Amino acid sequence: MVAVTGAAGSIGGPLVDLLSHHEGVRRVVALDDRRGEADGVTWRILDVRNPVLADRLAGVDVVVHVDIDLSVDVDPKARTSRNVRGTQTVLTAAAAAGVNRVVLLSSAMVYGANADNLVPLPEDSPLRAPSDIGLLADLLEIERLGARAPLSHPGLTVTMVRPASVVGAGADTLLSRHFEAPRLLVLRGSRPRWQFCHVDDLVSALACAAVGKVTGVITVGSDGWLEQDDIERISGLHRIELPASVAFGAAERLHRLGILPAPAAEMSYVVHPWVVSARRLRQAGWEPAHDNEDGLRTLLAEVAGRHAVAARRVGRRDATLGAAGAAGAAVAFAGTAALVRRARRRRRG
């Protein structure tokens, strides 16, 4: 018997449906704080942070925990509570209920986005994401909890699933907002590589983990990657190049002022590579149904009609004005840097 948390969500819903028709799964328990659309499964309505979860997992062999929040415009404390406390409760409840295995959804973001990253990154690459920053801190804590659980609860095994940038799930992320801008930010002298993970492929990978075809740490994504020129050709968008010192410095000031929703360090994920290989999944016979061009086109369709400047959602008119003569991102970054320099000169005077 397999239980899925976040079963009414954009990832959990398709996963519940797939597992309910899988010949290797006898029964599916769908867990969420609201009822979803899937039929032929057992719905149990609750917040997974509630300790009563252990009672709801009676008789379950595997728990797939996908009830995490990667959104941009949410209260950070509420997001951390859902992500970290939720994961901790799921692991503790699973151990108390005698569950054999927990599959945790994380993200390939934990590897960090760095100019010197291997392309692609092997599954056993070190986790180099900043550990004290917003969403990244949540993800690294989920990873830590997953690694510790088998030590604290002998008999419980944990499979960690780390997808590339997920598209097709209606996600509102830093990456999706990058493509809502009038121009695409590129750091001068850098070489971005883009990889996507279509939600269909993530769901099929999670199902493989649920039935035990893969264990340990697995990464998920379309084969290969797209270069920046490919991105611009397919999207029709153009780049704006800035020095790293200007882009990151101004972005950090904007975040401190509460103008940008994400810390400057998270901007690395749209300018540096974090491509993964899906090697272990492929060895188990899994193949992605979508390539990176499919993923990009899916993302572009999702963000059509939306407008953001430096990851901050704005109206169409504001985005157009911000793009006049230069990219909205460049205006936001360089303009803020100029204001800071002007303020410093006034203080000196």
C-alpha positions, -999 to +999 in steps of 0.1 A: +000+000+000+013+034-010+004+068+006+009+101-011+010+134+007-001+166-011-024+143-031-047+171-043-018+191-057-004+196-091+022+168-086+004+146-060-028+145-081-013+129-112+009+107-091-021+093-072-039+086-105-008+069-119-002+047-089-039+038-086-036+021-120-001+006-114-001-032-113+024-032-086+003-012-062-025-028-042-040+003-027-034+041-027-040+063+003-043+100-007-034+125+021-041+162+019-059+190+037-086+190+010-100+163-012-087+160-048-103+147-080-088+111-080-113+083-077-105+047-067-082+058-038-087+062-001-089+098+009-077+109+043-081+146+049-056+162+073-026+185+075+005+164+073+020+184+102-006+169+125+010+141+146-023+121+141-008+113+108+008+082+123-027+067+128-036+075+092-006+055+079-016+022+095-009-006+071+010+016+046+043+002+031+056+033+013+049+071+018+057+095-011+059+130+004+054+157-023+036+182-001+063+209-003+060+245-013+086+261-037+066+293-044+081+328-045+055+351-030+047+333+002+054+341+039+089+325+045+080+313+080+048+296+067+067+280+039+094+267+062+068+253+085+051+234+057+084+222+042+105+214+072+080+206+099+059+187+074+088+165+063+098+159+099+063+149+109+060+126+079+092+108+087+084+104+124+048+093+117+061+068+091+085+053+115+059+050+142+034+034+118+060+008+107+063+021+071+092+005+053+102+034+029+097+071+025+102+089-008+110+126-003+107+152-030+135+177-029+152+196-058+184+196-078+188+231-065+205+216-034+236+210-056+240+248-060+242+268-092+278+275-097+299+285-127+323+256-121+296+229-118+301+197-137+277+194-166+258+172-159+262+167-121+263+131-108+239+121-081+266+119-055+279+155-061+283+176-030+255+198-019+268+233-024+237+255-022+238+282+005+224+268+037+211+300+052+189+314+025+152+311+022+139+282+001+174+267-002+176+264+035+143+246+035+155+221+008+188+214+026+170+208+059+146+184+041+178+166+028+193+165+063+161+151+078+160+125+051+196+114+057+192+112+095+159+093+095+173+058+088+198+064+116+171+074+141+146+049+129+163+016+120+142-003+094+131+029+076+147+037+043+146+070+025+147+077-013+155+113-022+142+126-055+159+157-069+143+171-101+157+199-124+134+229-129+099+215-129+075+228-156+040+219-164+026+220-129+016+256-129+045+264-106+053+301-098+090+300-092+121+322-096+128+303-128+093+308-143+095+345-134+128+348-153+108+341-184+082+367-176+108+395-179+111+417-210+147+405-214+167+375-201+195+384-176+229+369-185+261+376-165+289+389-186+313+362-194+290+334-181+277+303-200+242+294-188+228+259-195+191+252-191+175+219-182+138+212-174+118+185-158+083+181-171+058+173-144+048+141-163+084+129-161+087+138-124+055+119-117+067+088-135+100+090-117+083+093-083+062+062-092+094+043-100+107+052-065+074+043-049+074+007-063+111+003-054+126+003-089+151+030-077+164+038-042+188+062-026+194+095-043+179+100-078+180+130-101+153+137-127+154+158-158+152+158-196+182+146-214+210+171-220+205+209-219+198+240-239+224+268-244+214+304-240+213+309-278+187+280-279+166+296-252+165+329-271+158+313-304+129+293-291+114+319-268+120+350-290+133+368-260+167+386-260+193+389-234+207+418-213+243+413-200+255+427-168+286+423-147+281+399-118+291+425-093+263+449-105+236+422-108+242+404-075+250+435-055+219+455-066+197+424-063+208+419-027+199+456-019+165+452-036+158+421-015+167+439+017+143+467+008+116+441+003+113+449-034+126+415-047+109+384-033+140+361-034+175+366-020+202+375-045+219+341-041+188+324-056+194+344-088+224+321-094+199+295-106+190+315-137+226+324-146+247+294-137+243+257-146+228+230-124+222+202-149+216+167-137+219+133-154+190+110-143+216+081-145+201+059-119+166+062-132+178+053-167+196+023-154+162+012-139+146+015-174+130+050-169+130+074-198+118+110-200+088+116-222+097+152-228+129+169-240+142+203-229+126+221-259+092+206-248+099+218-213+107+254-224+076+256-246+055+243-217+070+270-194+065+298-220+028+287-224+023+289-186+038+324-182+021+339-212+004+371-202+024+375-170+050+402-164+078+403-139+108+426-134+137+410-115+113+382-103+088+408-089+054+404-105+042+437-121+014+448-145+019+449-182+022+487-184+049+487-156+068+459-174+067+479-207+079+511-191+106+492-173+118+477-205+120+510-224+154+512-240+168+484-218+156+453-200+134+456-170+159+435-151+188+458-160+168+489-150+159+472-116+195+461-109+216+490-123+190+516-113+191+505-077+229+504-077+229+540-090+205+551-063+227+535-036+258+553-050+240+586-051+229+582-014+265+574-004+278+605-021+251+626-003+262+611+031+299+619+023+289+655+013 
